[in-house]
Amino acid sequence: MPALTGRISTPRTSYGSVLATPGAWKFFLASVPARIGIAMTGLGIVWLVHGSTGSYAVAGTVTGGFAVAEALAGPQVARLIDRYGQTRMLPIILLLHAAAVALLITLTTTNQTQWQLVLAGVLAGGTLPQVGAQTSARWAHALRGRPGLSTAFALEALSTGVAFMVGPALIGTVSSLTSPVAGSALATSLLIAGGLALAVQRSTAPPPASADRRESSARLLTRGFLILVATTIGIGLFFGSMQVSVTAFAVDSGSPSLAGPLYAITSLVSLFAGFAYGARHWPMRPSKQFVLALAALTISTIPLLLVNSPLALGLALALPGLAIAPIQTLSAVLAESEVAPTVLTQAFTWLNSGSAAGVALGAAFAGRAVDGHSAQYGFAIALLATATAMAVALFRQR
């Protein structure tokens, strides 16, 4: 992870030493099932609604309502957590989310109307707690001002990446071999179990904002942080465009079954790159690293415009993975340095919401471009998104 000294990490600054921080192992392990449950939830809703209605259009609409509500309500939920504390608010939010998912399952299994399913999906998304933002806030509380903080944020990015590789595969397996209801129930159970295990750990939880410090929420409106959110929207546009474009390329090449494995190449490379990046300290300031990482992502996207076979696409997709994990880590590092500790959970959640909004927009733009032209036009949108994010980050640095 990025650090400030420039020295190669020693056992004192390794992943192991970061996890040896008092209480760190406990809250990190507690978050694992919750992360996997979150990664399962969206796709689980697709399985659940399609299994009941037989319509991908309805399933997509309900899932879209879930995603929009998650992006819009997430920062407000995080604000309550910052104000009243994780220990107090997380169990309440988990209970509300479980009730919303139970409502959605009941409505789908009893063949209720589409608007009722969408409403239940919105409730489920609006009550989904951002566990990653809360564990990041715990790391910041424990390690603020120490080089190990950047390594901890790298560990966060790695664990989230693994969860979003395991979660979709697990929900697909359970839903297809048993039932979609079982899949959604498992996702919610993992989230509740991990979330409650996190909530009971009081010693590592950041203190709630006191009454005389709640005005620090205004610090979220600083130019530096708003520009950082804008860059995450650009990265989200990249991901959304890539999802559609890789799928379209595989279908047009006569190999639709390769779409998933091809898209996974970037994620796999990102995991290895993120691990290597987080194991070192870097002499350059995080803001400069951020610009260079975005520049690397932009340059590595260019070969996608030239590919003409699934093999060439697979090789080209490995290149962006080298920059993605460092970008995600540096976003957290810069956010932590930009806002007050009392609003840190909100800050991390806003980054997630910005990325989610970008994914939705990128998928929509690339879908139109691919339908009207070819997959290369979708890759061009991804390139434009990364170049814009790089320009915004450069403006922030200056």
N, C-alpha and C positions, 0 to 999 in steps of 0.2 A: 504493500500500500504506500501511497505517497507519504513521505515524511519530510522532515525539515533539516535533517543532519547530513544526508548524503552518504552515510555509512551503510554498508551491507548489514542487514539485521543479524544479530547474534541471538543466542538462546534467550537473552533477556528481553528481546523485542520480537520474538517469534509468535506464531499463532498460539503455541502452547502457553507461552508466558502471558499473553493477553487473556486466554481462557482461565489462567490461574488467578486472575483478579478476583478478590473475594466476592462470592456469589455469582460470578459470571457463568460458570458451567451450568449452574442450576437454571438460570433464566434462559440461557441459550438452548439447552436441551428441552426445556418446557415449550419453547416456541416452535420446535421442529414439527410436532403433529399439527399445530395450528397453521403453520405455513402450508403444509401439504393439504390441509382441509380447504384453505382459501384457494389454492391452485386447482382444486377439484370442483369448486362450487359453480363457476360459470358454465363449464362444459357439462356438469351434472344437470343443470337446468335445461340445457339443450336436450339431453337424453330423456329427462323426465317429461318435458312438454311434448316432444316429438313422439315418445312412446304412448302418450295418451291421445294426442290429436292426429298423429300421422302426418303432420304438416311441419316442414322445416321453416316455412314463412312465419307461422305462429311462434315456433320455438325461437326463431331469430328475433322476433318482436319482443317477446318476454325477456330474452337475454339482453337485448338492447336496453330495455327499461331498467333492468338490474344494473348494467354497467353505467348508465347515465346517473342513476341514483347514487351509486357508489362514489362516482367522481365528484358529484355535487355535495352530497351529505358528508362524505369522509372528513373534510376539513372541519365541519361543524361538530362532528363527533369528537375529533381530536381536540377541539377547543374545550369541550366539556372535560376531557381527560386531563388536559393541561391545568384546568381550573380546579378540579376537584380531586385529581390524582387517579392513577391507574387502579390502585387497590379498591377504590370506592366505585369507580364508574365501569370498569371492564366487566364485572359480573352482570351488571344491569344490561349493558349493551349485548352481551352474549345471550342473555335470556330473551331479549327482544328479537334478536336474530333467529334464535331457535324457534320462537313462536311464528315468525314470518315464514320460515322454511316449512314448518309444519302446516301452516295455512296453505302454502303453495302446493304441497303434496296432497292435501285434502281436496283442494279445488281441481287438481289435474286428475286425480283418481275418481272423482265424481262427475267429470265431464262438464265443468262449468264454462261460462262464456269467456271469450278472449280477453275482454276488458278486465274481468276479475283476475285472470291469470297475470296480466300485465301489472295490475295493482299489487298483487302479491309479490311479483318479481321486484317491483320498485321498493317495497317494504324490506325485502331481503337484502337488496343492495344498499339501501340507506342505513341499515343497521349492521353492516359488515365491518367489524373492527379491523383496523390496519395494524396487525401485530408487528410487522416489520418496522413501522414507524415507532412503535412503543419500545421494542428492543433497542433500536438505534438511540432513542432517548436515554435508555438505561446505560448504554455504552458511553454516551456523552457525559452523563452524570458521574460515572465512575472514573473516566479517563480524561476529563477535560484538561487541555493544556499539555498533555503528554503525547509523545510520538506514537505510542501504541494505539491511539484513537483511530488513526487512519488504517491501521491493520485490522482493528475491530470492524470498521466499516467495510473493508474488503471481505472479511468473513461474512458479514451480513449479505453482501451482494452474491457471494458464492452460495450461501445456504438458500437464498431466494431462487437462484438459478436452478439449483438441484431440485427444489420443491416443485418448480414449474416444469421440470422434466418428469418427475415421478408422479405428480398429481394427475395430469391428464391421462397418463397410461393406466393408473390405478382406477380412475373413475370409469374409463372405457372398459376395462376388464371386468370390474364388479357389475356394471350396468348391463353388459352383454351376457355374462354368465349367470347372473341371478335376476335382478330387475333394476330399472332406473330408480325406483323408490329406494331400494337398498343402497344404491350408489350415493344418492343425495343424503340419505340418513347417515351414511358413513362419513361423508365430507363434513356434515354439521357436527357429528360426534367428535371427530378429530379436532375441529376448531374449538369446540367448547372445552374438551379435555385439556388441550394445550393452553387455551386462554385462561381458564381457571387456575391451572398450575402456575401460570405467570402472575396472575393477580395476587395470589397468596404470598408471594415473595416481596415482603414489604421493605426489606433492608436495602435492596438495589433499586427500588422505584424512585424516580425523581419526585421531589416534594411538590405538592400542589402550589399553584401561584397564590400568594397571600393577597388579601384585598387591596393593599396599597401598591401591588405590582401588576395588577391585571391590565393597566393601561399599556404595558409593554407589548400587548398584541399589535399595537400600531407599528411595531418594528417589522412586522411582516410586509409592510407597505414600502419598505426601503427600495430604492432603485436597484441596488445590487441583487436583492433576493428576487424581485419581480423579473429581472433579466434572466436570472438563473431558472426560474419557472418557464420562461419563454424558450430557453434552450431545451428543456425537457419535453416541451410540446414538439419541438423539432425532431428530437430523438424518437418520440412516439410516432410522428409522421413516418419516419424511416421504418419502424417496425411494422406499422399498419400497411404501408406500401409493399414491404417485402412479403408479408403473409399472402397477399393477393397475387403478387407478381410471380413468386416461386410456384404457387399452385397452378397459375395459368400457364407458365412455361412447361411444367410437367405434363399437363393435360394436352397442350398443343404439340408436345413431342411424342405423344402416344404412350406415355408412361405415368398415368395419374397416380399409381401406387407409390411413386418415388417422391411425391410432394412432401409428405411428412419427414422421411429420412433426409431429404435435401435441406429442408428448413432447419432440421435439428443440428446440422453441421455447424452453423454459426454459434448455436448455444453451446455445443460441446467445446469448440475452440475457445469460446469466451470463458468457460469454466477454468480451463488450463491456464489461459492468459491471466485471468484474475488471480488465481492462486500464486503464480509467479510474481505478478505485480505487487501483491500484498505482502510478499515475503521479503521485500527490500525497502530501504529508506531511499528517498530521492532528493538530490540537492536543489532541484528547481522548485520554486513556489507553486502551490497547488493551482493557482489561477493560470499560470503559464502552462502547466501540465495539461490543464483542462482544454485550453486552446489547441495545443499540439495533438492531444488525443482526438479531438473533433476533426482536426485537419487530417489525421491518419485515417479516420473513418470515412471522410469525404473522398480521399484519394483511393482507398481500398474499394469504394463502391463503383468506381469508373469501369473496371473490367466487366461488371455485370451487363453493361451496355453492349458488349462484344461477343458474349457467349452464344454458341450455336448448337450445343449438345448438353444432355444431362451431366456428362462427365465434366465438361468445361464449367458448367454452372456449379457443380459441387466444389471444384477447386476454387472458383471465384468466391463462393460463399464462405470459405474458411477465412478469407482476409479480413472482412469486417469484424469477425469475432475477436480479433486481437485487440481491438480498441474499445469494445463495448463495456467490458467489466471495469477497466480503469475509468471510463466516463461515469459509470454509475457510482463508483466509489468516490470520485472527486466531487460529484454533485453533492453527496452527503457531507463531505469535508467542508466544502464551501458554504453549504447551508448552515452547518454548525457554527461557522465563524461569523455568519452574517446576522443571525437573529439572537434574541435574548433566550437564555435557558428556559424561561417560563413558557415559551411558545414553540419549543423545539418539536414537539410531537405534531403540532399543526404544520410546521415548516416541512417536515418529512412527508406528511400526508398531502400537502399541496404539490410537492414534486411528483408523487404517485398519481394525483389527479390530473396534473398537466400531461404526464406521459399517457394516461388512459385516454384523455381527450385527443391527443395527437394520434394515437392508434386508430381511434374511430374515424377521424378525418382522413388519415392516410389510406385506410382501407376503402373509404368512399371515393376519394380522388383516383386512386389506382384502379379501382373497379371500373370507373368510367373510361379511364385511359386504355385499359386492357380491352374492354368491350369494343371500343372504337378503333383500336389499332393493334397493338401486340404487347406481349409481356415486357419488352424492352422499354416501352413507354412508362410502364409502372416502375421499372428500375430507375428511369430518369427522374421520376417524382421523388424516389428515395434519395437520389443524389442531390437534387435541389434542396430537399429537407435538411440533409446533413450540412450542405454548404451554407444554408441560412443559419443553422444553429451555430456553426463555426464563426460566422460573421457577428452574430449576436454576442457570443462569448468573447470575441476579440474586443468588441465595443465595451463589454463589461470590464475587461482587464484595463483598458485605457482610461 
